[in-house]
Amino acid sequence: MQQQSEQVNIKLQTSIYDVDSGEQETQEQTFTGEWMKKGNIDVLKYEETNEEAGTIQNTVMIRPERVSIKRTGAIRMNQQFQLGQKTENIYQHMHGNMHMETYSESITFQEDTMPRVLNIKYTMVINGQMERKHQLKLQFSTK
């Protein structure tokens, strides 16, 4: 199986809407990383540094039917996004563990444009109590 690999510039934008308070928070981060195509799977790898926690390695796997985000290092999680389904995982960090339930409302991936754009809208419940609406927009293009 032929595999292509390229260095990419990454822009990650996350928005969180707190259902209870009505408040919204948006963050934007930029990274450099590596993109690979393995068959029908797009794999994006990049590293981030958290001032409090340290270094975190991120791997995003984009498949036609689902997306997974695996984080290792100072923070550990393996979050799955499956359209129209609820998934669960444990977010492990230096202050303890959080149980996360994620319901994926929409997943789109524009792979034929530059930059390539992954957009996920989902609802998350943390530790069975805090429900929030999330939007993750991940853009990446060759350097």
N, C-alpha and C positions, 0 to 999 in steps of 0.2 A: 504494500500500500504506500503510495507516494504521499509525502507529508511536506507541506511548506511551512516555513517559520519566518517571522519578520519581527523586527523591533517596532514598537508602537508607542504613540502618545495616548494617554488615557485621561478622560475627564469623567469623574463620577459625581453625580448630583443625586442627593437623597432629600426627600421631603417627608416630614412626619406630621400628621394631623391628629391631635388629641381629641377624640370623640367627646369626652366628658367636659373638657375646658374650652373647646373651640379654638385652641391655639395651634399655630402651625410653625414649624421650624424647618429651614432648608439649609443644607450644607453642600459645599462644592469642594472637591479635591482633585488634584492632578497628579499623575504618576507616569513613569515610563515603565514599559514591560515588554513581554513577548507574547505574540499571537501565533498559534499553530492551527492548522486545519488537518484533522484526522478523519478521513471519510466524511460523514455528515455531521461531525462534531467540531465546533469551534472551541478552542481552549485558550484562555487568556490568563497569563501569570504575571503578578507584580508584587512588589514588596512595599509595605508602608511602615512608618516609624511613628509610634504613639509616645508622646513625651512621658506619660505616666507609666505605661506598661512595657514599652520596648518595641522590638521588631516583630512584624506580623507578615507571614507569607500568605498570599491570596491566590487561589486558583478558581476561575470561573469556567464552568463547562456548559456550553449552550448546545442543546440537542433540539431537534424539531418538536419533541413532546414535553421537554422540561429543561430547567436550568438548575444547576447546583453551584453553590458558593462554599468553598472549603477554605477555612482560615486555620493556620497553625502558627505556633510560636507563643508570643505573649498572650494572645487571645485564641481560643480554639472553638470552632463550631463547624458543622456541616449542614448548611441550610439548603433545603430542596424546595423548588417552586414547580408545582404541577398544576396546570390550568384547571380551575374549577374544583380543586381538591384541597383538603386540609392536610398539612404535614407538620411534624413535630421535631424539635431538636433541642439540645442543651447548649447554651452559650456559656463557655467557661472563661473567666477572667480573674484577675488578681483579687477582686473583692467578693468572689464566690460564683455560684452557678445560677443561671436563670433558665427556666423552662419556657420555650417559645412555641406557640401554635401559629401557623401561617396559613392563610387561605388566599390562594392566588386568583385574582379576579381577571387580570389580563396579562399576557406575555407577548410582546412583539419583538422581532429581530430583523432589522433592515441590514442585510449582509451585502447587498449589491450597490450600496452607496458609500461614499467617503465623506465624513467618517461613518463607519458601521455603528449602528445604534441599537442597543438592547434597552427595552422599556418594560418594567414590571410594576403593576399596581396590585397591592395586596393589603389584607388586613392582618394585624398581628395582635395576639394576646400574650402578655408576659406574665408568667407566674399565676395564670388563671384570673387576672384582675384588670390589668391596664390594656384596654382595647384602643388601638391606633390604626389609622389608615396610612399606608406608606406608598411612596412612588420612588422607584430606583431607575435612574437613567444613566446608562453606561455608554460612553462614546469612545471609539478608538480608531486611530488611523496611523498609517505608516509614517515613520519619522522622515 
